[in-house]
């Protein structure tokens, strides 16, 4: 009797397929994971529902959508990035232990959240501005041939 894949092997196969699809810009195929892991349709559905519950993937919303796609936490897991929630949680224990009162700890943690999100948005906007020509070009290449050239005030 052949060895059955472990829970982790199956979960990892779905995440790998989702990450492959995300990098390639196409849809993730549950069928390819089912075939590779030897899963029934019911087992595949169970694992996809489980991964949805963990906020790692989203299922197709229409018949034309791919089977599933990775959500940001799934992408972060696969590429080893820190999620925003994880980054915001980093100082929690240290602040709670060092603060003279719980209220002061909460105040510092609220400020940490505000500063971190504000800084992340600014850096993200800086990145978008620096790459605006490539981003606009990708919009045109997605089949929207009618999109005009980048406005002069954005291309300078």
MARBA-3410 file (N, C-alpha, C, O; in Angstrom, 1 decimal):
156
0.9,-1.2,0.0,0.0,0.0,0.0,0.9,1.2,0.0,1.8,1.4,0.8 ~ 0.7,2.2,-0.9,1.5,3.4,-1.0,1.3,4.3,0.2,0.2,4.3,0.8 ~ 2.4,5.0,0.6,2.3,5.9,1.7,1.3,7.1,1.3,1.4,7.6,0.2 ~ 0.5,7.4,2.2,-0.4,8.6,2.0,0.4,9.9,2.4,1.3,9.8,3.3 ~ 0.2,11.0,1.7,0.9,12.2,2.1,0.4,12.7,3.4,-0.7,12.4,3.8
1.3,13.4,4.1,1.0,13.9,5.4,0.2,15.2,5.3,0.1,15.8,4.2 ~ -0.4,15.6,6.3,-1.1,16.9,6.4,-0.3,18.0,5.8,-0.7,18.7,4.9 ~ 0.9,18.1,6.4,1.8,19.2,6.0,2.2,19.1,4.5,2.3,20.1,3.8 ~ 2.4,17.9,4.0,2.8,17.8,2.6,1.6,18.2,1.7,1.8,18.9,0.6 ~ 0.4,18.0,2.1,-0.8,18.4,1.3,-0.9,19.9,1.4,-1.1,20.6,0.3
-0.9,20.4,2.6,-1.0,21.9,2.7,0.1,22.6,1.9,-0.1,23.6,1.2 ~ 1.3,22.1,2.0,2.5,22.7,1.3,2.3,22.6,-0.2,2.6,23.5,-0.9 ~ 1.7,21.5,-0.7,1.4,21.4,-2.1,0.4,22.5,-2.6,0.6,23.0,-3.7 ~ -0.6,22.7,-1.8,-1.6,23.8,-2.2,-0.9,25.1,-2.2,-1.1,25.9,-3.1 ~ -0.1,25.4,-1.2,0.6,26.7,-1.1,1.6,26.8,-2.2,1.8,27.9,-2.8
2.3,25.8,-2.6,3.3,25.8,-3.7,2.6,26.1,-5.0,3.0,27.0,-5.8 ~ 1.5,25.4,-5.2,0.7,25.7,-6.5,0.2,27.1,-6.5,0.2,27.8,-7.5 ~ -0.3,27.6,-5.4,-0.8,29.0,-5.3,0.3,30.0,-5.5,0.1,31.0,-6.2 ~ 1.5,29.7,-5.0,2.6,30.6,-5.1,3.1,30.6,-6.5,3.5,31.6,-7.1 ~ 3.2,29.4,-7.1,3.6,29.3,-8.5,2.7,30.1,-9.4,3.1,30.8,-10.3
1.3,30.0,-9.2,0.3,30.7,-10.0,0.5,32.2,-9.7,0.4,33.0,-10.7 ~ 0.7,32.6,-8.5,0.8,34.0,-8.2,2.1,34.6,-8.9,2.0,35.7,-9.5 ~ 3.2,33.9,-8.9,4.4,34.4,-9.6,4.2,34.4,-11.1,4.6,35.3,-11.8 ~ 3.5,33.4,-11.6,3.2,33.4,-13.1,2.1,34.3,-13.6,2.0,34.5,-14.8 ~ 1.3,34.8,-12.6,0.2,35.6,-13.0,-1.0,34.8,-13.6,-1.8,35.4,-14.4
-1.1,33.6,-13.2,-2.2,32.8,-13.7,-3.0,32.1,-12.5,-2.6,32.4,-11.4 ~ -3.9,31.3,-12.8,-4.7,30.7,-11.7,-4.1,29.4,-11.2,-3.4,28.7,-11.9 ~ -4.4,29.2,-9.9,-3.9,28.0,-9.2,-4.9,26.8,-9.5,-6.1,27.0,-9.5 ~ -4.4,25.6,-9.8,-5.2,24.5,-10.1,-5.2,23.5,-9.0,-4.2,22.9,-8.6 ~ -6.4,23.3,-8.4,-6.6,22.3,-7.4,-6.4,20.9,-8.0,-6.0,20.0,-7.3
-6.8,20.8,-9.2,-6.7,19.5,-9.9,-5.2,19.0,-9.9,-5.0,17.8,-9.7 ~ -4.3,19.9,-10.2,-2.9,19.5,-10.2,-2.4,19.0,-8.9,-1.6,18.0,-8.8 ~ -2.9,19.6,-7.8,-2.6,19.2,-6.4,-3.2,17.9,-6.1,-2.6,17.0,-5.6 ~ -4.5,17.7,-6.5,-5.2,16.5,-6.3,-4.5,15.3,-6.9,-4.2,14.3,-6.3 ~ -4.1,15.5,-8.2,-3.4,14.4,-8.9,-2.0,14.1,-8.3,-1.7,12.9,-8.1
-1.3,15.1,-8.0,0.1,14.9,-7.4,0.0,14.3,-6.0,0.9,13.4,-5.7 ~ -1.0,14.6,-5.2,-1.1,14.1,-3.9,-2.0,12.9,-3.8,-2.0,12.3,-2.7 ~ -2.7,12.5,-4.8,-3.6,11.4,-4.8,-4.8,11.6,-4.0,-5.2,10.7,-3.2 ~ -5.4,12.8,-4.0,-6.5,13.2,-3.2,-7.8,13.0,-4.0,-7.9,13.1,-5.2 ~ -8.9,12.7,-3.3,-10.2,12.6,-3.9,-10.7,14.1,-3.9,-10.1,15.0,-3.3
-11.8,14.3,-4.7,-12.4,15.6,-4.8,-12.8,16.1,-3.4,-12.6,17.3,-3.0 ~ -13.4,15.2,-2.6,-13.8,15.6,-1.2,-12.6,16.0,-0.3,-12.7,17.0,0.4 ~ -11.5,15.2,-0.4,-10.4,15.6,0.4,-9.8,16.9,-0.1,-9.4,17.7,0.7 ~ -9.8,17.2,-1.4,-9.3,18.4,-1.9,-10.1,19.6,-1.4,-9.6,20.6,-1.0 ~ -11.5,19.4,-1.4,-12.4,20.5,-0.9,-12.1,20.7,0.5,-12.2,21.9,1.0
-11.9,19.6,1.3,-11.7,19.8,2.8,-10.4,20.6,3.0,-10.4,21.5,3.8 ~ -9.4,20.3,2.3,-8.1,21.0,2.5,-8.2,22.5,2.0,-7.7,23.4,2.7 ~ -8.9,22.7,0.9,-9.1,24.1,0.5,-9.9,24.9,1.5,-9.6,26.1,1.7 ~ -11.0,24.3,2.0,-11.8,25.0,3.0,-11.0,25.3,4.3,-11.1,26.4,4.9 ~ -10.1,24.4,4.6,-9.2,24.5,5.8,-8.3,25.7,5.5,-8.1,26.6,6.4
-7.7,25.8,4.4,-6.7,26.9,4.0,-7.5,28.2,3.9,-6.9,29.2,4.2 ~ -8.7,28.2,3.5,-9.5,29.4,3.5,-9.7,29.9,5.0,-9.6,31.1,5.3 ~ -10.0,28.9,5.9,-10.2,29.3,7.3,-9.0,29.8,7.9,-9.0,30.6,8.9 ~ -7.8,29.5,7.4,-6.5,30.0,7.9,-6.1,31.3,7.2,-5.1,31.9,7.5 ~ -7.0,31.8,6.3,-6.8,33.0,5.6,-5.5,33.0,4.7,-4.8,34.0,4.5
-5.2,31.7,4.2,-4.1,31.6,3.3,-4.5,31.6,1.8,-3.7,32.0,1.0 ~ -5.7,31.1,1.5,-6.1,31.1,0.1,-7.6,31.6,0.1,-8.3,31.7,1.1 ~ -8.0,31.9,-1.1,-9.4,32.3,-1.4,-9.9,31.3,-2.5,-9.1,31.1,-3.5 ~ -11.1,30.9,-2.4,-11.7,30.0,-3.5,-12.2,30.8,-4.6,-12.5,32.0,-4.5 ~ -12.4,30.1,-5.7,-13.0,30.8,-6.9,-14.4,31.3,-6.5,-15.2,30.7,-5.8
-14.7,32.5,-7.1,-16.0,33.1,-6.8,-16.9,32.9,-8.0,-18.2,33.0,-7.8 ~ -16.4,32.7,-9.1,-17.3,32.4,-10.3,-16.7,31.2,-11.0,-15.6,30.8,-10.8 ~ -17.5,30.7,-12.0,-17.0,29.5,-12.7,-15.8,29.8,-13.6,-15.0,29.0,-13.9 ~ -15.6,31.1,-14.0,-14.5,31.5,-14.8,-13.2,31.8,-14.0,-12.2,31.8,-14.6 ~ -13.3,31.9,-12.7,-12.1,32.1,-11.9,-11.3,30.8,-11.8,-11.8,29.7,-12.0
-10.0,30.9,-11.6,-9.2,29.7,-11.3,-9.7,29.1,-10.0,-10.5,29.7,-9.2 ~ -9.3,27.9,-9.7,-9.8,27.1,-8.5,-9.6,27.9,-7.2,-10.4,27.9,-6.4 ~ -8.4,28.5,-7.1,-8.1,29.2,-5.9,-6.9,30.2,-6.1,-6.3,30.1,-7.2 ~ -6.7,31.1,-5.2,-5.6,32.0,-5.2,-5.0,32.2,-3.8,-5.7,32.1,-2.9 ~ -3.7,32.5,-3.8,-3.2,32.8,-2.5,-3.6,34.2,-2.0,-3.7,35.1,-2.8
-3.9,34.4,-0.8,-4.1,35.7,-0.1,-2.8,36.2,0.4,-1.8,35.4,0.5 ~ -2.7,37.5,0.7,-1.4,38.0,1.2,-0.7,37.2,2.3,0.5,37.1,2.2 ~ -1.4,36.7,3.3,-0.7,35.9,4.3,-0.1,34.6,3.7,1.0,34.2,4.1 ~ -0.8,34.0,2.7,-0.2,32.9,2.0,1.0,33.2,1.2,2.0,32.4,1.2 ~ 1.0,34.3,0.5,2.2,34.8,-0.2,3.3,35.1,0.7,4.4,34.7,0.5
3.0,35.8,1.8,4.1,36.1,2.8,4.7,34.8,3.4,5.9,34.7,3.6 ~ 3.8,33.8,3.7,4.3,32.6,4.2,5.3,31.9,3.2,6.3,31.4,3.6 ~ 4.9,31.9,1.9,5.7,31.2,0.9,7.0,31.9,0.6,8.0,31.3,0.3 ~ 7.0,33.3,0.6,8.2,33.9,0.3,9.0,34.4,1.6,10.1,35.0,1.5 ~ 8.5,34.0,2.7,9.3,34.3,4.0,9.1,35.7,4.5,9.9,36.1,5.3
8.2,36.4,3.9,8.0,37.8,4.3,7.3,37.9,5.7,6.6,37.0,6.1 ~ 7.4,39.0,6.3,6.7,39.3,7.5,5.3,39.9,7.1,5.3,40.8,6.3 ~ 4.2,39.4,7.7,2.9,40.0,7.4,2.8,41.3,8.3,3.6,41.5,9.3 ~ 1.9,42.2,7.9,1.7,43.4,8.7,1.3,43.0,10.1,1.8,43.7,11.1 ~ 0.4,42.1,10.3,0.0,41.7,11.6,1.2,41.2,12.5,1.3,41.5,13.6
2.0,40.4,11.8,3.2,39.9,12.5,4.2,41.0,12.9,4.7,41.0,14.1 ~ 4.4,42.0,12.0,5.2,43.1,12.3,4.7,43.9,13.5,5.4,44.4,14.4 ~ 3.3,44.2,13.5,2.7,44.9,14.5,2.8,44.2,15.9,2.8,44.9,16.9 ~ 2.8,42.9,15.9,2.8,42.1,17.1,4.2,42.0,17.7,4.3,41.6,18.8 ~ 5.3,42.3,16.9,6.6,42.1,17.4,6.9,42.7,18.8,7.4,41.9,19.7
6.6,43.9,19.1,7.0,44.5,20.4,5.9,44.3,21.6,6.2,44.7,22.7 ~ 4.9,43.6,21.3,3.7,43.5,22.3,4.2,43.0,23.6,4.0,43.6,24.6 ~ 4.8,41.8,23.6,5.2,41.2,24.9,6.2,42.1,25.7,6.1,42.3,26.9 ~ 7.2,42.6,25.0,8.2,43.4,25.6,7.6,44.7,26.2,7.9,45.1,27.3 ~ 6.7,45.3,25.5,6.1,46.6,25.9,5.2,46.3,27.1,5.2,47.0,28.1
4.4,45.2,27.0,3.5,44.9,28.1,4.3,44.6,29.4,3.8,44.9,30.5 ~ 5.4,43.9,29.3,6.2,43.6,30.5,6.9,44.9,31.0,7.1,44.9,32.3 ~ 7.3,45.8,30.2,8.0,47.0,30.6,7.2,48.1,31.1,7.6,49.0,31.9 ~ 5.9,48.2,30.6,5.1,49.4,30.9,4.7,49.4,32.3,4.4,48.4,32.9 ~ 4.6,50.6,32.9,4.2,50.7,34.3,2.7,50.4,34.5,2.3,49.9,35.6
1.9,50.6,33.5,0.5,50.3,33.6,0.0,49.7,32.2,0.6,49.9,31.2 ~ -1.1,48.9,32.3,-1.6,48.4,31.0,-2.1,49.5,30.1,-1.9,49.3,28.9 ~ -2.6,50.6,30.6,-3.0,51.7,29.8,-1.9,52.3,29.0,-2.0,52.6,27.8 ~ -0.7,52.5,29.7,0.4,53.0,29.0,1.0,52.1,28.0,1.4,52.5,26.9 ~ 0.9,50.8,28.2,1.3,49.8,27.2,0.4,49.9,26.0,0.9,49.9,24.9
-0.9,50.0,26.2,-1.8,50.1,25.1,-1.6,51.3,24.3,-1.7,51.3,23.1 ~ -1.2,52.4,25.0,-1.0,53.7,24.3,0.3,53.6,23.4,0.3,54.1,22.2 ~ 1.3,53.0,23.9,2.5,52.8,23.1,2.3,51.9,21.9,2.8,52.1,20.8 ~ 1.5,50.8,22.2,1.3,49.8,21.1,0.4,50.5,20.0,0.5,50.2,18.8 ~ -0.6,51.3,20.4,-1.4,52.0,19.4,-0.5,53.0,18.6,-0.7,53.1,17.4
0.4,53.7,19.2,1.3,54.6,18.5,2.2,53.8,17.6,2.5,54.2,16.5 ~ 2.7,52.6,18.0,3.5,51.7,17.2,2.8,51.3,15.9,3.3,51.4,14.8 ~ 1.5,51.0,16.1,0.7,50.6,15.0,0.5,51.8,14.0,0.7,51.6,12.8 ~ 0.2,52.9,14.5,0.0,54.1,13.7,1.3,54.5,12.9,1.2,54.7,11.7 ~ 2.4,54.5,13.6,3.7,54.9,13.0,4.0,53.8,11.9,4.5,54.2,10.8
3.9,52.5,12.2,4.3,51.5,11.3,3.4,51.5,10.1,4.0,51.4,9.0 ~ 2.1,51.6,10.2,1.2,51.7,9.1,1.5,52.9,8.2,1.6,52.9,7.0 ~ 1.7,54.1,8.9,2.0,55.3,8.2,3.3,55.2,7.4,3.3,55.6,6.2 ~ 4.3,54.7,8.0,5.6,54.5,7.3,5.5,53.5,6.2,6.0,53.8,5.1 ~ 4.8,52.4,6.4,4.6,51.4,5.3,3.8,52.0,4.1,4.2,51.7,3.0
2.8,52.8,4.4,2.1,53.4,3.3,2.9,54.4,2.5,2.9,54.4,1.3 ~ 3.7,55.2,3.3,4.6,56.1,2.6,5.6,55.4,1.7,5.8,55.8,0.6 ~ 6.2,54.4,2.3,7.2,53.6,1.5,6.6,52.9,0.3,7.1,52.9,-0.8 ~ 5.4,52.4,0.5,4.6,51.8,-0.6,4.3,52.8,-1.7,4.4,52.5,-2.9 ~ 3.9,54.0,-1.3,3.6,55.0,-2.3,4.9,55.5,-3.0,4.8,55.7,-4.2
6.0,55.6,-2.3,7.3,55.9,-2.9,7.6,54.9,-4.0,8.1,55.2,-5.1 ~ 7.4,53.6,-3.6,7.7,52.5,-4.6,6.8,52.6,-5.8,7.3,52.4,-6.9 ~ 5.5,52.8,-5.6,4.6,53.0,-6.7,5.0,54.1,-7.6,5.0,54.0,-8.8 ~ 5.4,55.3,-7.0,5.8,56.4,-7.8,7.0,56.1,-8.6,7.1,56.4,-9.8 ~ 8.0,55.5,-8.0,9.2,55.1,-8.7,9.0,54.1,-9.8,9.8,54.1,-10.8
8.0,53.3,-9.8,7.7,52.3,-10.8,6.4,52.6,-11.6,5.9,51.7,-12.2 ~ 6.0,53.8,-11.6,4.7,54.2,-12.2,4.7,53.9,-13.7,3.7,53.5,-14.2 ~ 5.8,54.0,-14.4,5.9,53.7,-15.8,5.7,52.3,-16.1,4.9,51.9,-17.0 ~ 6.3,51.4,-15.3,6.1,50.0,-15.5,4.7,49.5,-15.1,4.2,48.7,-15.7 ~ 4.2,50.1,-14.0,2.8,49.8,-13.6,1.8,50.2,-14.7,0.9,49.4,-15.0
2.0,51.4,-15.2,1.1,51.8,-16.3,1.2,50.9,-17.5,0.2,50.5,-18.1 ~ 2.4,50.5,-17.9,2.6,49.7,-19.0,2.0,48.3,-18.8,1.4,47.7,-19.7 ~ 2.0,47.8,-17.5,1.4,46.5,-17.2,-0.1,46.6,-17.4,-0.8,45.6,-17.8 ~ -0.7,47.8,-17.1,-2.1,48.0,-17.3,-2.5,47.9,-18.8,-3.5,47.3,-19.2 ~ -1.7,48.5,-19.6,-1.9,48.5,-21.1,-1.7,47.0,-21.6,-2.5,46.6,-22.5
-0.8,46.3,-21.0,-0.5,44.9,-21.5,-1.6,43.9,-21.1,-1.6,42.8,-21.6 ~ -2.5,44.3,-20.2,-3.5,43.4,-19.7,-4.7,43.3,-20.7,-5.7,42.8,-20.3 ~ -4.5,43.8,-21.9,-5.6,43.8,-22.8,-6.4,45.1,-22.9,-7.3,45.1,-23.7 ~ -6.0,46.1,-22.2,-6.7,47.3,-22.2,-6.0,48.3,-23.2,-5.4,49.3,-22.8 ~ -6.0,47.9,-24.5,-5.3,48.7,-25.5,-5.8,50.1,-25.6,-5.0,51.0,-26.1
-7.0,50.4,-25.2,-7.5,51.7,-25.3,-6.9,52.7,-24.3,-7.1,53.9,-24.4 ~ -6.2,52.2,-23.3,-5.6,53.1,-22.2,-4.6,54.0,-22.9,-3.7,53.6,-23.6 ~ -4.8,55.3,-22.6,-3.9,56.3,-23.2,-2.5,56.3,-22.6,-2.3,55.6,-21.6 ~ -1.5,56.9,-23.2,-0.2,57.0,-22.6,-0.3,57.7,-21.2,-1.3,58.3,-20.9 ~ 0.7,57.4,-20.4,0.8,58.0,-19.1,0.7,59.5,-19.2,1.4,60.1,-20.0
-0.2,60.2,-18.4,-0.3,61.6,-18.4,1.1,62.3,-18.2,1.9,61.8,-17.4 ~ 1.3,63.4,-18.9,2.7,64.1,-18.8,3.1,64.4,-17.3,4.2,64.3,-17.0 ~ 2.1,64.8,-16.5,2.5,65.2,-15.1,2.9,64.0,-14.3,3.4,64.1,-13.2 ~ 2.6,62.8,-14.8,3.0,61.5,-14.1,4.2,60.9,-14.7,4.9,60.1,-14.0 ~ 4.6,61.3,-15.9,5.7,60.6,-16.5,7.0,61.4,-16.3,8.1,60.9,-16.7
6.9,62.6,-15.8,8.2,63.4,-15.5,8.8,63.0,-14.3,9.9,63.6,-13.9
END
